[in-house]
């Protein structure tokens, strides 16, 4: 979430700078294309990292619940064997 706010702030700052600086010439367009490419790359990188982190939490949680299910099954089996 913080990365999205930082990226949004960066885009707003960039738009503020481009209105103050005239980028009509060829070097200005190159700089604008580089900035656009950089911001797009950062956007996808932030989202990729976010998806990887969320997916890793889901995998670790599903592994934990699988282990917990095995423990409960063993406990139930143990309790049913000792009560007879």
Residue pairs with C-beta under 8 A, 6 or more apart in sequence:
3 46
3 49
3 50
4 46
7 39
7 42
7 43
7 46
10 39
10 42
11 39
14 35
14 39
18 32
21 28
22 28
23 29
23 31
23 32
